[in-house]
């Protein structure tokens, strides 16, 4: 979301994107996760303000079903040929949680 805001879909430049996001969320087609919300909340900017005003229901919580996937994601990542620093960074950002959410909801983790 931060990249969308910062690169191509600024809140003031492209409000239709943000409207689509909320409409799609209301229709049950688009969600984000609590870890992304945490990263947004760490910034004191317009995206943080937007999230606090409109983001209720957009961010899925990390529940036990999601947490049960952390080991699978960790095992896959550590078996790849990534630098240790990159792996450590990955474990600290929302992407790690996002993949666990996808696995918990039925999206397969593929080795490509």
N, C-alpha and C positions, 0 to 999 in steps of 0.2 A: 504494500500500500504506500509506503514511504517513497519507493522508487516511482510508482505511478504518479504520485503528487509532484515529485521533484523533476521528473523527466518529461512526460508527455501529457499528463492529465491533471494539471494544476487545478485546485479547487475553484479558482476564479476564471481560469482559462477554458476549462472543459467541464462545466457543471453537469452536463448530460451523462458523463461517465459515472459520477457519484450518485446521480439519481437512478441510473440503471442498476448500480450496485445495490442500493437500498430496495428498489423494486424487486430485483431478483432474489434478494434475501427474504423479503416479505412473502414471495412465492415459494420459498423453500428450495431454491436452486443454487444459491451462492452463500457461502459462509467463509469466515476466517476463523482464527483460533485465538485463545486467550494469550498465548505467548506473543503473537503479533500485537495484540492490544497492549501488552506490557512494554514492548519496544516502542510503540507509538506514544504511550504515556510518558516515557522517559524524555521525550522531546517536548519542549514548551513552544509549540508552533500551531499553525492553523489546523493541521491534521489532528492534533491532540484535541483541539477545541471541537472540531467536527465530530470526532469519535465520541466525545463526552455528550454531545447534543443529540446525535443520531444513531450511534453505534449499538444501542441496546438490542440484543438478540442476534447481532451479526457474528459475535465471537463465541465459538464453541469452547466449553470447558474441557480441560484435560482430566478425564475420568479414569477409573481403574482399567477399563477396557483399552484405552489409549496407552496408559502407562505400561500395560502388559506387552506392548509392542516395542518398547525402548530397547530391550535386549536384542531383538531381531534386527532393528535398524543399526544398533551399535556394532553387532557382529558383521553385518554386511559392509559397513563403512570401514571398519578396521581391516577387512580382508582385501580392500582395494589398494591400489598403488598411490595413495595420497601421502603427502608430507605430513609428519606428525603435527606440525603447527596447524595445518589446514584441518585435520581431524579434530584437534582440540577446539578450534574455533567453531567448527560445525556443531559440536556438542553443546555449545553455549548460545547458539542463535535459534531463532524460531523455526528454521527449516527442519531441524532434527525433530521437533514436535509436530510439524506439519506432516511429515512423512509417517510418523506414528499414528496420527489422526487418520490419514488416508488408509493405512493398513487396517486400522480398527474398524473402518467403515466399509471395508471390502475391496479396496484398490490394491492390486498386487505390486509388490516391489520386484522389479525386473532387473536382472543383471544384463546391461547392454554394453 
